[in-house]
């Protein structure tokens, strides 16, 4: 009998463009790095030898109209990772019945002549927000978002050492986004990015200049990768000492609104305290 409190679901929940996918893709290596104590030797070996699956509901692998079960779609995308060089997603959907992730693992274990009880699997499911029909679907146990999330977590109870990792874009507090559950959930931090550098003549050069105005603008981006990209685009060709700051900030606002319109206009309730914090810096 498995205890839900002993087998957690790992979650990266954060705003758009903050690096959830990047952190999830690095989860395997991050886990290896964290397991450095001598008493972790056995677990470290298991993690190092883990089979890692990265599946996504976005970036070219969104749900197709003929896919009625988002959970079985996870199995289909696991097959895509295994057969990607031979078959595309559409061909796999047309050729095979929807695949349960457990059945996919059974086939892989059989191919490698391994017992399911002896393998370790890290299953990363990216872009869970694509399953949301409404922004509060995470609070509804009958929504396809919540049911799929629960099914992914339940995969860890099938007698296989599975570490499920899911990412989803949210625009508010976790407690207002995801229904409380007795299942253990580990909310992993999405590390903010430091201002980037580029390589020039065998040395690293900061992308952003070191003047006070630019440093303030970079700090205001809060380590948000896409916001830093937008700021860099807006600064290109401008002399920060001579340009019109109102025009610069308007251009930055337009770029961010263009990219994150739903997030910006969908979180009006949070706008006042955020604006107050910025204006009282």
C-alpha positions in Angstrom: 0.0 0.0 0.0 1.4 3.4 -1.0 1.0 6.5 1.1 0.2 9.7 -0.9 2.3 11.7 1.6 5.4 9.7 0.8 5.3 9.9 -3.0 5.2 13.5 -4.0 4.3 15.3 -7.2 6.9 17.9 -8.1 5.6 21.2 -9.6 7.1 24.2 -11.3 4.3 26.9 -11.1 5.2 30.4 -12.1 4.4 33.2 -14.5 4.9 33.1 -18.3 8.4 33.2 -19.5 10.1 32.8 -16.1 12.0 29.6 -17.0 9.7 26.7 -15.9 10.5 24.6 -18.9 14.2 25.2 -18.5 14.2 24.3 -14.9 12.1 21.2 -15.5 14.4 20.1 -18.3 17.3 20.5 -15.9 15.5 18.6 -13.1 17.5 15.4 -13.7 20.9 17.0 -13.4 19.7 19.2 -10.5 18.6 16.1 -8.6 22.0 14.5 -9.2 23.8 17.6 -8.0 21.7 17.7 -4.8 22.3 14.1 -3.9 25.9 14.5 -2.8 25.9 13.1 0.8 27.3 9.6 1.4 24.0 8.3 2.7 22.4 9.2 -0.6 24.7 6.8 -2.6 22.0 4.3 -3.4 19.4 6.9 -4.4 22.0 8.8 -6.4 22.8 5.7 -8.4 19.1 5.3 -9.2 18.7 8.9 -10.3 21.8 8.8 -12.4 20.5 5.7 -14.2 16.9 7.1 -14.5 15.0 7.0 -17.8 14.0 10.6 -18.4 10.9 11.5 -20.5 10.2 15.1 -21.5 6.7 15.5 -22.9 4.8 18.7 -23.6 1.4 20.0 -24.4 2.9 23.0 -26.3 5.7 23.9 -28.7 4.5 21.8 -31.6 3.0 19.0 -29.6 -0.3 20.5 -28.5 -3.3 18.2 -28.1 -4.9 17.2 -31.3 -8.6 17.2 -31.8 -8.6 13.4 -32.1 -6.9 13.0 -28.7 -9.8 12.7 -26.2 -7.6 11.9 -23.1 -4.9 14.3 -22.2 -3.4 11.6 -19.9 -3.1 9.0 -22.6 -1.6 11.9 -24.7 1.3 11.8 -22.3 2.0 8.2 -23.3 1.7 9.2 -27.0 4.3 11.9 -26.5 6.6 9.4 -24.6 6.4 7.3 -27.8 7.3 10.4 -29.8 10.5 10.7 -27.8 11.3 7.1 -28.4 10.3 7.1 -32.1 10.9 10.8 -33.0 13.5 10.1 -35.7 11.2 7.6 -37.4 7.7 9.0 -36.8 6.2 12.4 -36.1 3.4 13.0 -33.6 0.6 13.0 -36.2 1.8 9.7 -37.6 2.0 8.1 -34.2 -1.5 9.2 -33.4 -2.8 7.8 -36.7 -0.9 4.5 -36.3 -1.2 3.5 -32.7 -4.0 3.4 -30.1 -3.7 6.0 -27.4 -0.9 4.8 -25.1 -1.1 4.5 -21.3 2.3 5.8 -19.9 2.5 2.5 -17.9 2.2 0.5 -21.0 5.0 2.5 -22.7 7.2 1.9 -19.7 6.4 -1.9 -19.8 7.4 -2.0 -23.5 10.7 -0.1 -22.8 11.5 -2.3 -19.9 10.8 -5.4 -21.9 13.0 -4.1 -24.7 15.9 -3.6 -22.3 15.1 -6.9 -20.4 14.6 -5.0 -17.2 12.1 -5.6 -14.3 9.8 -2.6 -13.8 10.5 -2.7 -10.1 14.2 -2.1 -10.8 14.0 1.0 -13.0 13.7 4.7 -12.2 11.7 7.1 -14.3 11.6 10.9 -14.3 8.5 12.0 -16.2 8.5 15.7 -17.0 5.1 17.0 -18.3 5.4 20.6 -19.6 2.7 23.2 -20.4 -0.1 21.8 -18.2 -1.9 25.2 -18.5 -2.8 24.2 -22.1 -5.4 21.9 -20.6 -7.2 24.7 -18.8 -10.5 25.9 -20.3 -10.9 28.4 -17.4 -8.3 30.0 -15.2 -9.8 28.3 -12.1 -9.7 24.8 -13.5 -7.0 23.9 -11.0 -9.6 24.3 -8.3 -12.1 22.0 -9.9 -11.6 18.3 -9.3 -13.7 17.4 -12.4 -11.7 19.6 -14.8 -9.5 17.9 -17.4 -6.5 19.9 -16.0 -7.0 18.6 -12.5 -7.9 15.1 -13.5 -4.8 14.8 -15.7 -2.6 16.2 -13.0 -3.9 13.6 -10.6 -3.5 10.8 -13.1 0.2 11.8 -13.7 0.7 11.8 -9.9 -1.0 8.4 -9.6 1.5 7.0 -12.1 3.9 6.9 -9.2 1.7 4.3 -7.5 2.0 1.7 -10.2 5.0 -0.2 -8.7 7.5 1.8 -10.7 9.9 4.3 -9.1 8.5 7.3 -11.0 9.3 10.9 -10.2 6.5 13.0 -11.8 7.4 16.7 -12.6 4.8 19.1 -14.0 5.0 22.7 -15.1 2.1 25.2 -15.5 1.8 28.9 -16.0 -0.1 30.7 -13.2 -0.8 34.4 -12.6 -1.6 34.4 -8.9 -1.0 32.7 -5.6 -0.7 28.9 -5.7 -3.5 28.5 -3.2 -5.8 30.4 -5.5 -4.8 28.3 -8.5 -4.6 24.7 -7.3 -7.1 22.8 -5.2 -5.8 21.6 -1.8 -5.0 17.9 -1.8 -3.7 15.4 0.8 -1.2 14.3 -1.8 2.2 15.6 -1.1 3.2 18.3 -3.6 6.6 19.8 -3.8 6.6 23.3 -5.2 10.0 23.8 -6.8 11.4 27.3 -7.0 12.0 28.8 -10.5 15.3 30.6 -10.1 15.4 34.2 -11.3 18.0 34.8 -14.1 21.0 37.0 -13.6 21.7 39.6 -16.3 23.3 37.7 -19.2 26.8 38.0 -20.6 28.1 37.3 -24.1 31.6 36.0 -25.1 33.9 38.4 -26.9 37.6 37.7 -27.6 37.7 34.9 -25.0 36.1 37.0 -22.3 32.5 37.5 -21.0 31.0 40.9 -21.5 27.8 42.0 -19.8 24.8 42.4 -22.2 23.6 45.5 -20.3 25.6 48.6 -19.5 26.6 49.4 -15.9 25.1 52.9 -15.7 22.5 53.6 -12.9 19.5 53.9 -15.2 20.1 50.6 -17.0 20.8 48.8 -13.7 17.5 50.1 -12.4 15.6 48.9 -15.5 17.3 45.5 -15.3 16.5 45.2 -11.6 12.8 46.0 -12.4 12.7 43.0 -14.7 13.1 40.9 -11.6 15.2 38.2 -13.3 12.4 37.4 -15.8 14.2 36.1 -18.8 11.7 37.2 -21.5 11.4 40.7 -19.9 15.2 41.0 -20.0 15.1 40.0 -23.7 12.4 42.7 -24.4 14.4 45.3 -22.5 17.5 44.5 -24.5 15.5 44.8 -27.7 14.2 48.2 -26.6 17.7 49.5 -25.6 19.2 48.4 -29.0 20.3 51.5 -30.9 19.5 53.8 -28.0 21.8 56.0 -25.9 20.4 55.6 -22.5 21.8 59.0 -21.4 20.1 60.8 -24.3 17.0 58.9 -25.1 13.5 59.8 -24.1 12.7 57.5 -21.1 9.0 57.8 -21.6 9.3 56.5 -25.1 11.6 53.7 -24.0 9.2 52.6 -21.3 6.2 52.8 -23.6 8.0 50.6 -26.1 8.9 48.1 -23.3 5.3 48.1 -22.1 4.0 47.4 -25.6 6.5 44.5 -26.1 5.5 42.9 -22.8 1.8 43.4 -23.4 2.1 41.9 -26.8 3.7 38.8 -25.4 1.8 38.4 -22.1 -1.6 40.1 -22.7 -3.6 37.3 -21.0 -1.3 37.3 -18.0 -1.3 41.1 -17.6 -5.0 41.8 -18.1 -6.0 38.6 -16.3 -4.4 39.6 -13.1 -5.9 43.1 -12.6 -6.5 42.4 -8.9 -2.8 42.0 -8.4 -1.9 45.2 -10.3 -2.4 47.7 -7.6 -0.1 46.2 -5.0 2.5 45.6 -7.6 2.3 49.1 -8.9 2.4 50.5 -5.3 5.6 48.4 -4.7 7.2 49.7 -7.8 6.3 53.4 -7.2 7.6 53.3 -3.6 11.0 51.8 -4.4 
